Amino acid sequence: MCPPPYGYKKDPDNPRKWIIDNEAADVVRRIYRLCVEGKGIETTAHLLQEDGILIPTQYWESKGIRKGGKKSQDTPYKGCKTTHQPKS
């Protein structure tokens, strides 16, 4: 079974079910809001970094969740253009 994407987590009562991860979901909602407001990917990434929002890999690591992804970041808040980009 695939691991849940950023914004979701496994249900502790049923690991085959995903539930909303409220903390990460707030970030996802913010990203979409910034997009609707016309902010580009780089501007959005910069705003998230300024506000100390962890990139997904670092967020999962902070929660003790093991996932793939690049581990050698200069800062846990700085991602590349596609780090927080919603999938279409």
Order of alpha helices (4+ residues) and beta strands (2+ residues): beta-beta-alpha-alpha-alpha
